[in-house]
């Protein structure tokens, strides 16, 4: 029996590998990066059950005959488009039933533009994860060993915690009372502001209190976790937006992509991604295999999102009643923020720029950088801490 099973596996394995390569190639064309961020997409196994492919896999003929490329692509495209349409519509109905959309919007309306709204935040009821828009939700299928059985209606709902967090953030950004219903994910991504949770427990290091900086998406995930009654750190999250000066500093210091030395890069011209590779090897691959003289990132090669490499460094924001100081003589993105102005900042200006403390002029040599506009809560929090 084992011998027969092994012989059968030797026949079916190359066929399944070929189908998988067709599937990955089609997802690259049809889906966005966020929607296909899993290296093996949740729907990958279900493709083998399509009649066209199951007959190919189960064909008793031992000879390996490759599938017709166009026919295979057409079957996979039809399958993915069906899944995509069904999931978008189900998420759209969830949003519609919450009453956030205009009255003229009906159940049969085109869902895409409404699923791009910032309020389109959903929660998986099976694993309690939060998802922004249809792309994250499409790449997530919670099966718990039951195959492809779960449908979006059975496992997803509107994320109330995420919506409340959005309300707080929009108020902090002063975008207007009605702006939340018109804002899209892209609008908030373009603003790219940073926040802190005022009700989180302060971290203390070296006599200074601090809180982690959060993107708007991270605030949604944080709110869901904070509102979890089973969480050891359960609290009601309240977010405050960091000042533009501090946000500019953070953006200059954050690392948006993985380092070239990380094996998380792949070729965009190969059916099977050609990864994971180091960045230099991915570029070399473009040179040697595809004869591309000057490979372009995100056109010829890219970071493979499957590996979930941290896209940015998360910084701890030091909280002081008097703010922190920065050197105006240093280039943007290279300067540090100093808590002790009279000691650390002055010593830096003398060591690096040869300016004596007696000659320093505020606004020319240094300036105060506040963490938030209204820092009264910082004074209270640090007292209690």
Sine and cosine of phi, psi and omega as CSV:
sin_phi,cos_phi,sin_psi,cos_psi,sin_omega,cos_omega
0.00,0.00,-0.68,0.73,0.02,-1.00
-0.90,0.44,-0.62,0.78,0.00,-1.00
-0.90,0.43,-0.67,0.74,0.01,-1.00
-0.90,0.43,-0.66,0.75,0.00,-1.00
-0.90,0.43,-0.64,0.77,0.00,-1.00
-0.93,0.38,-0.65,0.76,0.04,-1.00
-0.90,0.44,-0.65,0.76,0.02,-1.00
-0.91,0.42,-0.62,0.78,0.01,-1.00
-0.90,0.44,-0.62,0.79,0.01,-1.00
-0.90,0.43,-0.45,0.89,0.02,-1.00
-0.99,0.15,-0.72,0.69,-0.11,-0.99
-0.98,0.19,-0.49,0.87,-0.09,-1.00
-0.86,0.51,-0.75,0.66,0.03,-1.00
-0.88,0.47,-0.56,0.83,0.00,-1.00
-0.93,0.37,-0.67,0.74,0.02,-1.00
-0.92,0.39,-0.59,0.81,0.05,-1.00
-0.90,0.44,-0.65,0.76,0.02,-1.00
-0.90,0.43,-0.69,0.73,0.02,-1.00
-0.89,0.46,-0.66,0.75,0.00,-1.00
-0.89,0.45,-0.62,0.78,0.03,-1.00
-0.91,0.42,-0.63,0.77,0.07,-1.00
-0.89,0.45,-0.65,0.76,-0.03,-1.00
-0.90,0.44,-0.73,0.68,0.00,-1.00
-0.90,0.44,-0.62,0.79,0.02,-1.00
-0.89,0.45,-0.67,0.74,-0.03,-1.00
-0.94,0.34,-0.64,0.77,0.01,-1.00
-0.89,0.45,-0.54,0.84,0.06,-1.00
-0.88,0.47,-0.62,0.79,-0.05,-1.00
-0.98,0.18,-0.67,0.74,-0.19,-0.98
-1.00,0.04,-0.57,0.82,-0.14,-0.99
-0.95,-0.32,0.42,-0.91,0.09,-1.00
-0.98,0.22,0.18,-0.98,0.01,-1.00
-0.84,0.54,-0.71,0.70,-0.06,-1.00
-0.92,0.40,-0.60,0.80,-0.04,-1.00
-0.96,0.28,-0.36,0.93,-0.01,-1.00
-0.85,-0.52,0.53,0.85,-0.12,-0.99
-0.93,0.38,-0.31,0.95,0.06,-1.00
-0.99,0.17,0.72,-0.70,-0.03,-1.00
-0.89,0.45,-0.67,0.74,0.17,-0.98
-0.95,-0.30,0.97,-0.25,-0.09,-1.00
-0.88,0.47,0.56,-0.83,-0.01,-1.00
-0.79,0.61,-0.48,0.87,-0.03,-1.00
-1.00,0.01,0.06,1.00,-0.07,-1.00
-0.86,0.51,-0.70,0.71,-0.01,-1.00
-0.92,0.40,-0.56,0.83,-0.05,-1.00
-0.92,0.40,-0.39,0.92,-0.01,-1.00
-0.89,0.46,-0.57,0.82,-0.01,-1.00
-0.89,0.46,-0.36,0.93,-0.05,-1.00
-1.00,0.07,-0.18,0.98,0.07,-1.00
-0.88,0.47,0.71,-0.71,-0.12,-0.99
-0.80,0.60,-0.69,0.73,-0.03,-1.00
-0.84,0.54,-0.65,0.76,-0.05,-1.00
-1.00,0.05,-0.58,0.81,0.00,-1.00
-0.90,0.43,-0.61,0.79,0.05,-1.00
-0.91,0.40,-0.59,0.81,0.03,-1.00
-0.92,0.39,-0.68,0.73,-0.01,-1.00
-0.92,0.39,-0.67,0.74,-0.09,-1.00
-1.00,0.06,0.03,1.00,0.01,-1.00
-0.85,0.52,0.84,-0.55,-0.05,-1.00
-0.93,0.36,-0.24,0.97,0.01,-1.00
-0.90,0.44,0.83,-0.56,-0.06,-1.00
-0.97,0.26,-0.33,0.95,-0.02,-1.00
-0.96,0.28,0.60,-0.80,-0.04,-1.00
-1.00,-0.10,0.93,-0.37,0.03,-1.00
-0.90,-0.45,0.89,-0.45,-0.04,-1.00
-0.86,0.52,0.51,-0.86,0.05,-1.00
-0.93,0.38,0.46,-0.89,0.15,-0.99
-0.92,0.40,0.84,-0.54,-0.13,-0.99
-0.85,0.52,-0.78,0.63,-0.07,-1.00
-0.90,0.43,-0.64,0.77,0.00,-1.00
-0.91,0.42,-0.67,0.75,0.01,-1.00
-0.90,0.43,-0.69,0.72,0.00,-1.00
-0.89,0.45,-0.62,0.78,-0.01,-1.00
-0.91,0.42,-0.67,0.74,0.01,-1.00
-0.90,0.43,-0.69,0.72,-0.02,-1.00
-0.93,0.37,-0.65,0.76,0.03,-1.00
-0.88,0.47,-0.69,0.73,0.02,-1.00
-0.88,0.47,-0.66,0.76,0.00,-1.00
-0.90,0.43,-0.76,0.65,-0.04,-1.00
-0.92,0.40,-0.66,0.75,0.01,-1.00
-0.89,0.45,-0.59,0.81,0.06,-1.00
-0.91,0.42,-0.71,0.71,0.04,-1.00
-0.89,0.45,-0.67,0.74,-0.04,-1.00
-0.90,0.43,-0.71,0.70,0.00,-1.00
-0.89,0.46,-0.69,0.72,-0.02,-1.00
-0.90,0.43,-0.67,0.74,-0.04,-1.00
-0.95,0.32,-0.66,0.75,0.04,-1.00
-0.86,0.50,-0.70,0.71,-0.03,-1.00
-0.91,0.42,-0.66,0.75,0.00,-1.00
-0.90,0.44,-0.67,0.74,0.04,-1.00
-0.91,0.41,-0.63,0.78,0.02,-1.00
-0.88,0.47,-0.66,0.75,0.01,-1.00
-0.90,0.44,-0.64,0.77,0.05,-1.00
-0.86,0.52,-0.70,0.71,-0.01,-1.00
-0.93,0.37,-0.65,0.76,-0.02,-1.00
-0.90,0.43,-0.65,0.76,-0.05,-1.00
-0.94,0.34,-0.28,0.96,0.07,-1.00
-0.98,0.19,-0.21,0.98,0.06,-1.00
0.99,0.15,0.32,0.95,-0.02,-1.00
-1.00,0.07,-0.32,0.95,-0.10,-1.00
-1.00,-0.05,0.42,-0.91,0.01,-1.00
-0.83,0.56,0.45,-0.89,-0.06,-1.00
-0.89,0.45,-0.47,0.88,-0.03,-1.00
-0.97,0.26,-0.18,0.98,0.02,-1.00
-0.97,0.22,0.80,-0.59,-0.04,-1.00
-0.93,-0.37,0.16,-0.99,-0.04,-1.00
-0.89,0.46,-0.45,0.89,-0.03,-1.00
-1.00,-0.08,0.11,0.99,0.00,-1.00
-0.92,0.39,0.38,-0.92,0.05,-1.00
-0.92,0.39,0.84,-0.54,-0.16,-0.99
-0.99,0.13,-0.33,0.94,-0.20,-0.98
-0.82,0.58,-0.76,0.65,-0.09,-1.00
-0.91,0.42,-0.49,0.87,-0.01,-1.00
-0.99,0.16,-0.47,0.88,0.05,-1.00
-0.98,0.21,-0.15,0.99,0.10,-0.99
-1.00,0.06,-0.16,0.99,0.00,-1.00
-0.92,0.38,0.51,-0.86,-0.01,-1.00
-0.89,0.45,-0.49,0.87,-0.03,-1.00
-0.97,0.25,-0.10,0.99,0.02,-1.00
-0.98,0.20,0.95,0.32,0.00,-1.00
-0.90,-0.43,0.82,-0.57,-0.10,-1.00
-0.85,-0.52,0.30,-0.96,-0.05,-1.00
-0.72,-0.69,0.74,-0.67,0.09,-1.00
-0.98,0.21,0.86,-0.51,-0.05,-1.00
-0.97,0.25,-0.18,0.98,-0.04,-1.00
-1.00,-0.06,-0.56,0.83,-0.01,-1.00
-0.82,-0.57,0.02,1.00,0.10,-0.99
0.89,0.45,0.46,0.89,0.12,-0.99
-1.00,0.05,0.47,-0.88,0.04,-1.00
-0.97,-0.24,0.56,-0.83,-0.02,-1.00
-0.69,-0.73,0.68,-0.73,0.00,-1.00
-0.98,-0.18,0.90,-0.44,0.04,-1.00
0.97,0.25,-0.04,-1.00,-0.08,-1.00
-0.98,0.20,-0.44,0.90,-0.11,-0.99
-0.90,0.43,-0.77,0.64,0.02,-1.00
-0.89,0.46,-0.65,0.76,-0.02,-1.00
-0.92,0.39,-0.59,0.81,-0.02,-1.00
-0.92,0.39,-0.56,0.83,-0.01,-1.00
-0.99,0.16,-0.04,1.00,-0.04,-1.00
-0.91,-0.42,0.87,-0.49,0.12,-0.99
-0.76,-0.65,0.93,-0.38,0.00,-1.00
-1.00,-0.01,0.92,-0.39,-0.11,-0.99
-0.96,-0.30,-0.54,0.84,-0.05,-1.00
0.78,0.63,0.70,0.71,0.07,-1.00
0.97,0.23,0.22,0.97,-0.03,-1.00
-0.94,-0.35,0.42,0.91,0.06,-1.00
0.92,0.40,-0.67,-0.74,-0.05,-1.00
-0.98,-0.18,0.52,0.85,-0.14,-0.99
-0.96,0.28,-0.64,0.77,-0.12,-0.99
-0.92,0.40,0.72,-0.70,0.12,-0.99
-0.97,-0.24,0.28,-0.96,-0.07,-1.00
-0.89,0.45,-0.54,0.84,-0.02,-1.00
-0.93,0.38,-0.52,0.86,-0.04,-1.00
-0.98,0.19,-0.38,0.93,-0.15,-0.99
-0.86,-0.51,-0.18,0.98,-0.06,-1.00
-0.90,-0.44,0.51,-0.86,0.10,-1.00
-0.53,-0.85,0.18,-0.98,0.06,-1.00
-0.93,0.38,0.65,-0.76,-0.04,-1.00
-1.00,-0.05,0.99,-0.15,-0.02,-1.00
-0.90,0.43,-0.64,0.76,0.01,-1.00
-0.88,0.47,-0.66,0.75,0.03,-1.00
-0.91,0.41,-0.63,0.78,0.02,-1.00
-0.90,0.43,-0.68,0.73,0.03,-1.00
-0.89,0.46,-0.64,0.77,0.05,-1.00
-0.90,0.44,-0.65,0.76,0.04,-1.00
-0.87,0.49,-0.67,0.74,0.02,-1.00
-0.85,0.52,-0.70,0.71,-0.01,-1.00
-0.90,0.43,-0.69,0.73,-0.03,-1.00
-0.92,0.40,-0.68,0.73,0.00,-1.00
-0.90,0.43,-0.63,0.78,0.08,-1.00
-0.88,0.48,-0.67,0.74,0.01,-1.00
-0.91,0.41,-0.55,0.84,0.02,-1.00
-0.98,0.18,-0.16,0.99,0.03,-1.00
0.83,0.56,0.77,0.64,-0.01,-1.00
-1.00,-0.04,-0.02,1.00,0.01,-1.00
0.96,-0.27,0.48,-0.88,-0.09,-1.00
-0.91,0.40,-0.50,0.86,-0.06,-1.00
-0.99,-0.17,0.04,1.00,-0.11,-0.99
-0.94,0.33,-0.46,0.89,-0.07,-1.00
-0.86,0.51,-0.60,0.80,-0.05,-1.00
-0.97,0.23,-0.16,0.99,-0.01,-1.00
-0.92,-0.39,-0.26,0.97,-0.02,-1.00
-0.93,0.36,0.59,-0.81,0.10,-1.00
-0.94,-0.33,0.20,-0.98,0.08,-1.00
-0.84,0.54,-0.67,0.74,-0.04,-1.00
-0.89,0.46,-0.60,0.80,0.02,-1.00
-0.86,0.51,-0.72,0.70,-0.01,-1.00
-0.95,0.31,-0.55,0.84,0.06,-1.00
-0.91,0.42,-0.63,0.77,0.00,-1.00
-0.93,0.37,-0.65,0.76,0.07,-1.00
-0.87,0.50,-0.68,0.73,0.13,-0.99
0.79,0.61,0.70,0.72,0.02,-1.00
-1.00,0.08,0.25,-0.97,0.01,-1.00
-0.88,-0.48,0.48,-0.87,-0.09,-1.00
-0.72,-0.69,0.27,-0.96,0.20,-0.98
-0.77,-0.64,0.48,-0.88,0.05,-1.00
-1.00,-0.04,0.92,-0.40,-0.09,-1.00
-0.93,0.37,-0.40,0.92,-0.09,-1.00
-0.99,-0.16,0.07,1.00,0.07,-1.00
-0.96,0.27,0.39,-0.92,0.05,-1.00
-0.94,0.33,0.75,-0.66,-0.03,-1.00
-0.94,0.34,0.59,-0.81,0.11,-0.99
-0.99,-0.12,0.65,-0.76,-0.03,-1.00
-0.86,-0.52,0.79,-0.61,0.03,-1.00
-0.53,-0.85,0.81,-0.59,0.02,-1.00
0.88,0.47,0.52,0.85,0.02,-1.00
0.99,0.16,0.07,1.00,-0.01,-1.00
-0.87,-0.49,0.68,-0.73,0.04,-1.00
-1.00,-0.01,0.51,-0.86,-0.02,-1.00
-0.47,-0.88,0.29,-0.96,0.07,-1.00
-0.68,-0.74,0.53,-0.85,0.01,-1.00
-0.95,0.30,0.59,-0.81,0.09,-1.00
-0.99,0.17,0.57,-0.82,-0.06,-1.00
-0.75,-0.66,0.62,-0.79,0.19,-0.98
-0.98,0.20,0.15,-0.99,-0.02,-1.00
-0.92,0.40,-0.55,0.83,0.05,-1.00
-0.93,0.36,-0.66,0.76,0.03,-1.00
-0.90,0.43,-0.51,0.86,0.07,-1.00
-0.89,0.45,-0.62,0.78,0.02,-1.00
-0.90,0.44,-0.72,0.70,0.00,-1.00
-0.92,0.40,-0.63,0.78,0.01,-1.00
-0.90,0.44,-0.65,0.76,0.00,-1.00
-0.90,0.44,-0.64,0.77,0.01,-1.00
-0.90,0.43,-0.67,0.74,0.02,-1.00
-0.93,0.37,-0.66,0.75,-0.04,-1.00
-0.91,0.41,-0.52,0.85,-0.01,-1.00
-1.00,0.06,-0.03,1.00,0.01,-1.00
-0.95,0.33,0.88,-0.48,-0.03,-1.00
-0.89,0.45,-0.31,0.95,0.01,-1.00
-1.00,-0.01,-0.10,0.99,-0.02,-1.00
-0.96,0.26,0.65,-0.76,0.03,-1.00
-0.94,0.33,-0.38,0.93,-0.02,-1.00
-0.94,-0.34,0.58,0.81,-0.04,-1.00
-0.88,0.47,0.75,-0.66,0.06,-1.00
-0.30,-0.95,0.21,-0.98,0.05,-1.00
-1.00,0.00,0.94,-0.33,-0.08,-1.00
-0.95,0.31,0.71,-0.71,0.10,-1.00
-0.76,-0.65,0.86,-0.52,-0.11,-0.99
-0.97,-0.23,0.57,-0.82,0.10,-1.00
-0.81,-0.58,0.66,-0.75,-0.05,-1.00
-0.99,0.12,0.68,-0.73,0.05,-1.00
-0.96,0.28,0.46,-0.89,0.00,-1.00
-0.90,0.44,0.37,-0.93,0.00,-1.00
-0.89,0.46,-0.60,0.80,-0.01,-1.00
-0.89,0.46,-0.71,0.71,-0.01,-1.00
-0.94,0.33,-0.62,0.78,0.03,-1.00
-0.89,0.45,-0.66,0.75,0.04,-1.00
-0.86,0.51,-0.66,0.75,0.03,-1.00
-0.90,0.44,-0.70,0.72,-0.02,-1.00
-0.90,0.44,-0.69,0.73,-0.03,-1.00
-0.89,0.45,-0.55,0.84,0.01,-1.00
-0.95,0.31,-0.43,0.90,-0.06,-1.00
-0.99,-0.13,-0.38,0.92,-0.04,-1.00
-0.93,0.36,0.53,-0.85,0.01,-1.00
-0.98,-0.19,0.96,-0.29,-0.13,-0.99
-0.97,0.23,-0.37,0.93,-0.05,-1.00
-0.77,-0.64,0.33,-0.94,0.02,-1.00
-0.92,0.39,0.41,-0.91,0.00,-1.00
-0.92,0.39,0.44,-0.90,-0.01,-1.00
-0.86,0.52,-0.43,0.90,-0.06,-1.00
-0.97,0.23,-0.25,0.97,-0.02,-1.00
-0.98,0.22,0.68,-0.73,0.01,-1.00
-0.99,0.13,0.94,0.35,-0.03,-1.00
-0.70,-0.71,0.36,0.93,-0.05,-1.00
-0.93,-0.36,0.51,-0.86,-0.02,-1.00
-0.54,-0.84,0.29,-0.96,-0.01,-1.00
-1.00,0.07,0.69,-0.72,0.00,-1.00
-1.00,0.01,-0.03,1.00,0.00,-1.00
-0.98,-0.20,-0.28,0.96,0.00,-1.00
-1.00,0.04,0.60,-0.80,-0.03,-1.00
-0.88,0.47,-0.63,0.78,-0.06,-1.00
-0.98,-0.17,0.48,0.88,0.08,-1.00
0.94,0.33,-0.42,0.91,0.03,-1.00
0.90,0.44,0.48,0.88,-0.05,-1.00
-0.70,-0.72,-0.02,-1.00,0.06,1.00
-0.99,0.10,0.60,-0.80,-0.02,-1.00
-0.72,-0.69,0.31,-0.95,0.22,-0.98
-0.95,0.31,0.38,-0.92,-0.09,-1.00
-0.87,0.50,-0.68,0.74,-0.02,-1.00
-0.89,0.45,-0.61,0.79,0.01,-1.00
-0.94,0.34,-0.58,0.82,0.05,-1.00
-0.90,0.43,-0.65,0.76,0.04,-1.00
-0.91,0.40,-0.68,0.73,0.03,-1.00
-0.88,0.47,-0.63,0.78,0.05,-1.00
-0.87,0.50,-0.69,0.72,0.05,-1.00
-0.87,0.50,-0.64,0.77,0.02,-1.00
-0.90,0.44,-0.81,0.59,-0.20,-0.98
-0.98,0.22,-0.67,0.74,-0.12,-0.99
-1.00,0.02,-0.67,0.75,-0.10,-0.99
-0.96,-0.28,-0.03,1.00,0.08,-1.00
0.84,0.55,0.67,0.74,0.03,-1.00
-0.99,-0.12,0.89,-0.46,-0.09,-1.00
-0.92,0.39,-0.73,0.68,-0.03,-1.00
-0.80,-0.60,0.99,0.10,-0.02,-1.00
-0.86,0.50,0.64,-0.77,-0.02,-1.00
-0.94,-0.35,0.75,-0.66,0.02,-1.00
-0.90,0.45,0.67,-0.74,-0.03,-1.00
0.95,0.31,0.01,1.00,0.13,-0.99
-0.91,-0.42,-0.72,0.70,0.01,-1.00
-0.96,-0.29,-0.49,0.87,0.04,-1.00
-0.51,-0.86,0.36,-0.93,-0.02,-1.00
-0.34,-0.94,0.18,-0.98,0.13,-0.99
-0.95,0.32,0.80,-0.60,0.02,-1.00
-0.98,0.18,0.93,-0.36,-0.15,-0.99
-0.91,0.41,-0.27,0.96,0.00,-1.00
-0.83,0.56,-0.58,0.81,-0.17,-0.99
-0.98,0.21,-0.09,1.00,0.11,-0.99
0.77,0.64,0.64,0.77,0.07,-1.00
-0.91,0.42,0.70,-0.72,-0.01,-1.00
-0.79,0.61,0.83,-0.56,-0.06,-1.00
-0.98,0.21,-0.29,0.96,-0.02,-1.00
-0.43,-0.90,0.41,-0.91,0.12,-0.99
-0.98,0.19,0.68,-0.74,0.05,-1.00
-0.99,-0.12,0.83,-0.56,-0.06,-1.00
-0.98,-0.18,0.55,-0.83,0.14,-0.99
-1.00,0.00,0.80,-0.61,-0.02,-1.00
-1.00,-0.02,0.88,-0.47,0.01,-1.00
-0.96,0.27,0.75,-0.66,-0.07,-1.00
-0.95,-0.31,0.91,-0.41,0.07,-1.00
-0.71,-0.70,0.53,-0.85,-0.04,-1.00
-0.89,0.45,-0.49,0.87,-0.06,-1.00
-0.99,-0.15,0.10,0.99,-0.03,-1.00
0.98,0.22,-0.03,-1.00,0.06,-1.00
-0.91,-0.42,0.29,-0.96,-0.05,-1.00
-0.92,-0.39,0.51,-0.86,0.08,-1.00
-0.73,-0.69,0.46,-0.89,0.00,-1.00
-1.00,0.10,0.81,-0.58,0.02,-1.00
-1.00,0.10,-0.10,0.99,0.03,-1.00
-1.00,0.09,-0.33,0.95,0.02,-1.00
-1.00,0.08,0.49,-0.87,0.00,-1.00
-0.94,0.35,0.55,-0.84,0.05,-1.00
-0.82,0.57,0.69,-0.72,-0.01,-1.00
1.00,0.00,-0.20,0.98,0.01,-1.00
-0.92,-0.40,-0.24,0.97,-0.06,-1.00
-0.99,0.16,0.34,-0.94,0.10,-1.00
-0.96,-0.26,0.28,-0.96,0.11,-0.99
-0.97,-0.26,0.79,-0.61,-0.09,-1.00
-0.95,-0.31,0.78,-0.63,0.05,-1.00
-0.98,0.19,-0.69,0.73,-0.02,-1.00
-1.00,-0.09,1.00,-0.06,-0.06,-1.00
-0.90,0.43,-0.70,0.71,-0.11,-0.99
-0.93,0.36,-0.31,0.95,-0.02,-1.00
-0.91,-0.41,-0.91,0.42,-0.12,-0.99
-0.92,0.38,-0.74,0.68,-0.03,-1.00
-0.91,0.41,-0.71,0.70,-0.02,-1.00
-0.89,0.46,-0.64,0.77,0.01,-1.00
-0.92,0.40,-0.63,0.78,0.04,-1.00
-0.88,0.47,-0.71,0.70,-0.03,-1.00
-0.90,0.44,-0.54,0.84,0.03,-1.00
-0.97,0.23,-0.71,0.70,-0.06,-1.00
-0.93,0.37,-0.67,0.75,-0.12,-0.99
-1.00,-0.09,-0.55,0.84,-0.12,-0.99
-0.86,-0.50,-0.01,1.00,0.08,-1.00
0.83,0.55,0.68,0.73,0.05,-1.00
-0.91,-0.41,0.83,-0.56,0.00,-1.00
-0.96,0.28,0.48,-0.88,-0.04,-1.00
-0.87,0.49,-0.53,0.85,-0.03,-1.00
-0.94,0.34,-0.37,0.93,-0.03,-1.00
-0.99,-0.13,0.00,1.00,-0.07,-1.00
-0.95,0.32,0.63,-0.78,0.02,-1.00
-0.82,-0.58,0.84,-0.54,0.02,-1.00
-0.91,0.41,0.72,-0.70,-0.04,-1.00
1.00,-0.09,-0.28,0.96,0.04,-1.00
-0.91,-0.42,-0.73,0.68,-0.01,-1.00
-0.99,-0.16,-0.51,0.86,-0.02,-1.00
-0.42,-0.91,0.26,-0.96,0.05,-1.00
-0.45,-0.89,0.36,-0.93,0.07,-1.00
-0.99,0.11,0.72,-0.70,0.07,-1.00
-0.90,-0.44,0.93,-0.37,0.03,-1.00
-0.99,0.13,0.56,-0.83,0.03,-1.00
-0.95,0.31,-0.72,0.70,0.01,-1.00
-0.70,-0.72,0.34,-0.94,-0.04,-1.00
-0.91,0.42,-0.79,0.62,0.02,-1.00
-0.98,-0.21,0.99,-0.14,-0.11,-0.99
-0.99,-0.15,0.37,0.93,0.00,-1.00
-0.89,0.45,-0.57,0.82,0.00,-1.00
-0.93,0.36,-0.43,0.90,0.02,-1.00
-0.91,0.41,-0.68,0.74,0.02,-1.00
-0.87,0.49,-0.70,0.71,0.01,-1.00
-0.92,0.40,-0.68,0.74,-0.05,-1.00
-0.92,0.40,-0.66,0.75,0.00,-1.00
-0.95,0.32,-0.49,0.87,0.08,-1.00
-0.91,0.41,-0.73,0.69,-0.01,-1.00
-0.93,0.37,-0.59,0.81,-0.01,-1.00
-0.92,0.39,0.00,0.00,0.00,0.00
